[in-house]
């Protein structure tokens, strides 16, 4: 088992920074809660470290969001802001998914 790329405190801070961005309504945990970083006794929804089977050198950080369309965000710009924030915490490439909208 590999160590967590970021601590629980860092993951929660990252989540909170992402949630503070205009145009982000929330973090999306997936249909069954599978999109989350798991820690002892808790999870941080919307953040997921993905490693393709048999290719450990291709690990990526996935950020799954709920977009707030009432603020009419430019989704490309918002994704870039999310990447910029996330890259302060992880060294892996960052993929941003808009999984829902409100």
ABEGO torsion letter per residue (X at the ends): XBBBABBAAAAAAAAAAAAABBGBAEBBAEAAGABBBBBBGBBBBGBBBBBBBGBAAABBBBBBBBBBAAAGBBAAAAAAAAAAAAAAABABBBBBBBABBX
